Amino acid sequence: MEIRGAGKIARSAARGLKLVAGDDEIKSVEELIEKLKKASKILIDTRPTAVSLANSVRFVTGDLEELSENADLGEVREKIISRAEEFIEKSEKATEKIGQIGARRISDGDTIMTHCHSTNALSVIKTAHDQGKDIRVIATEARPRQQGLITIGELAKNDIPVTLIVDSAARFFMKEVDKVVVGADSIAANGAVVNKIGTSQIALIAHEARVLTFIAAESYKFHPSTLVGELVEIEERDAGEVVDPDRFPGVEVRNPAFDVTPAEYIDLIITERGIIPPEAAYELLQEHFELSSEGEIF
C-alpha cells in the first residue's frame, strides 16, 4: 500500500524487474532467470486484484525460457531492461491519451463525481479543466484507506473546484452530478469492472439517476484470464484498517478492497485506443492476448 493506483503499481513492477535485470551480482543467465521468476511471483502476490500488475510482469518478462535461449547474460539483461522501459513509457503515454480522449465527453459546466484515486480519471478531469471547461468535482473519501484525500489534494493543487464527501453520501449528492468518472483495477471480458470498494454502489446510484458513468483505464487493465471464464480475485485486506479488532472481541470484521460493477451500469470505457462500450471488452481482450487451444493465455 506504499504505492497506490493500478497504473502506478504496474509501472513500479516494471521498474522492480528492471532493477533485478541490472543487478551486477548476477553472474549467469540461469541465475537471472531464476531471480526474475522469484521477483515476478513476489510482485504479483502483493496485489492480486490489480491485473495491471500481472500484465506488466507478463509484458516485461514474456517467455523467459525462450528469451534466454542462445543468448548471453548481457543480451537477456538488455532485453528485460528495454521491455521495462517500453512498458513504463507506454503506460505514461496511455494516461495522457486517455485524458485527451475522455475530456471530449466532459461538457462545460459539468459536475463530476469520482471515487478513490485514479490517475486516469484525474487525467480526464484535469485535461477538461485545462481546455477551459468550467467544471467542479465531488470526490468520495474512499474508506478505509481514504485515497480520496489524494484525489482532492491533486485537484486543489490544479485549482479545480472540489467537494469531499463521505462514501455513504453518494446518493445524496447524485442529484447534482452530470457524469461519474472512475478508474479500474481490472476489466473482465464481459465488460464488468473491478475497482475500489464502493464503486458498484456509485454506478448503481448513477444508473438509477440516469447519470452517465465512465471508466477510464489503460488497455492493460483488461483481464486476460476472464476470456476462459476465470473470476477476478477480490483482495481482502487486514481488518485493522477498519477498526482495532481488540476493541470488539468476538466480532468478525471484513475488509474487501474492491467490488465488481456489472457492465449494465457502465456507459463507456475510455482507453488510450479510444472509447468503447463495455460489451466490446471481449474483442479488445482478444486483440491483446493470444488464446491457445489449451486455454493458456500468453
Buried (B, 14 or more C-beta within 10 A) or exposed (E): EEEBBBBBBBBBBBBBBBEBBEEEEBEEBEEBBEBBEEBBEEBBEBBBBBBBBBBBBBBBBBEBEEBBEEBEBEEBBBBBBEBBBEBBEBBBEBBEBBBBBBBEBBEEEBBBBBBBBBBBBBBBBBBBBEEEBEBBBBBBBBBBBBBBBBBBEBBEEEEBEBBBBEBEEBBEBBEEBBBBBBBBBBBBBEBBBBBBBBBBBBBBBBBEEEBBBBBBBBBBBBBBBBBEEBEBEBBBBEBEEBEEBEEEEEEEEEBEBBBBBBBEBBBBBBBBBEBBEBEBBBEBBBEBBEBEEEEEBE
